[in-house]
Amino acid sequence: MTYAYTVAASDEEAARFLLQAQFSASDTEMAAVRSQGYTPWLAQQFAAPASTTGFDWLNARGYASIDSTTRYFDNGYPGDYMIWHQLMTSSDTVRKRMALALSEFFVVSLIGLDFSWRSHAIAAWWDMLVANALGNYRKLLEDVTLNPAMGFYLNTKGNLKENSKTGRAPDENYGREIMQLFSIGLYQLNLDGTEKRDGSGNKIETYSQSDISNIARVFTGWDFDQTQNVNTLEPVNNRTIPNTAFTRLPMRLTAANHSTLAASFLGITIPANTDAVTALKMALDTLFNHPNVGPFFGKQMIQRLVTSNPSPAYVARVASVFNNNGTGVRGDLKAVFAAVLLDDEARGPAGLTQSGFGKLREPMLRLIQWGRSFGINSARGSWKIGDQSDAASRLGQSPLRSPSVFNYFRPGYVPPSSALSATQSPAPEFQLVNESSVGGYLNVMQGIIRNGLWVSAPELPNNNISNANNGYDITAAYTAELALVLDATALVKRLNLILCAGQLSAANQSLIVSALNATALTVSSTASAKLNRVAAAVLLVMASSDYLIQK
């Protein structure tokens, strides 16, 4: 595919690209993008080696130990520490950004996992998304289906075949959601993502209740693979606790529990008595090859990375790449993500002034950007950043903690009683916005930006302990910013570049500079006073609408 914008002509253009492709934009990265061009730089990142897995990090921190006091096997908080560490520190940032986008399409949430070693299970789920982020959608769909965390979350685990004597039928939860959310959506789509209509102008549903009931038969007979279990007796409660191996093994088939009935759905029939592995392949192949997948999946990836309201032409271009990467391969995610990021609509200057272009930055992305932009570090390696879901006292969003399988927000959400509602323009992330979340974000970021994150017993992995080492273990360095602290104009100019890709208005820059200069600062001022100015500047930029709306 030929693109009109292949190189970044300025640091601002490089930063804009980087903030869509990953989490932050450093001076070194901006220089690399400018010297290499968008496509070569992206290809280099796609080829970068994967960093330490979340599962291995948990083990290295001691979270796989079986202890009656820490009870890691019954707690989800190590999973929070794991994912924040992954997002804040991993070197393969493009791959991690793509995986985070996938985690909002294929949703499993720590909130919905209630079994031993749930933190390891969510880590294995995350690692699976990372491993597949630049692979093929068809393999990803199968790995999602057989993942134990997904199996528990949407009831594939232990799903039994029908029983005519008792009236039992297979659970339909996963059969419904794999169609509605993970592949084809509710309505038939044109290549450009617009909905097809029948002769009466009505939307055309992609599947029926019969399709759900039939495809549900395919997802029977699977359960946790516990063949590698090594059990330990936990003496206080006299419980037998397995090791963590089962949490990252694909679910295992028990053939006797798999439905033997024929399954007819989406225009195909899997014959009666078809073995489970063949039936699964037929079902996933059918979904994978459905014409809806390209526009349904592609549009949501555009929404996560670039803009809430892509034009139909933009969606069609990305969907076409999903259908054929140029060499006859369908579902090439590397090609799809490249198409999303390199498209003229993403790279061209028109979007900077176009009403309705861009997206509200998700709260979790704001915190990740802050950390990566300003040299965040955990002095004792704790990385104890916990659940940030509470809107009043935290960010109002935490990775891998969606409130439901429908993600934190719906892709078609339109804020009511707004200018966007007049044109029915979706702005999904605004579903997180309310009076509590606006105030909560500002309050929590004010403390974090200035002081860092408070950690109890940072030298120890568990969270239910306090000691003399309690303190701000996770802090930002602000090295480049402190070097500019005496020049408020230069400081704000830098923040405008690395946080906003140069999109902070001249009026807002002037207001922030004036606010900073209202408190006198000299070379002999205390380190605390200098840090206060940097923190105030960062907070004011990150509170501005020019920052909150990413274009």
Secondary structure, 3 states (H helix, E strand, C coil): CCCCCCCCCCHHHHHHHHHHHCCCCCHHHHHHHHHHCHHHHHHHHHCCCCCCCHHHHHHHCCCCCCCCCCCHHHCCHHHHHHHHHHHHHCCCHHHHHHHHHHHCCCCCCHHHCCCCCHHHHHHHHHHHHHHHCCCEHHHHHHHHHHCHHHHHHCCCCCCCCCECCCCECCCCHHHHHHHHCCCCCCECECCCCCECECCCCCECECCCHHHHHHHHHHHCCEECCCCCCCCEEECCCCEEECCCHHHHCCCEECHHHCCCCCEEECCEEECCCCCHHHHHHHHHHHHHCCCCHHHHHHHHHHHHHCCCCCCHHHHHHHHHHHHCCCCCCCCEHHHHHHHHHHCHHHHCCHHHHCCCCCEECCHHHHHHHHHHHCCCEECCCCCCCCCCCCCCCCCCCCCCCCCCCCCCCCCCCCCCCCHHHHCCCCCHHHHHCCHHHHHHHHHHHHHHHHHCEEECCCCCCCCCCCCCCCEEEEECCCHHHHHCCCCHHHHHHHHHHHHHCCCCCHHHHHHHHHHHHCCCCCCCCCHHHHHHHHHHHHHHHHHCHHHHEEC
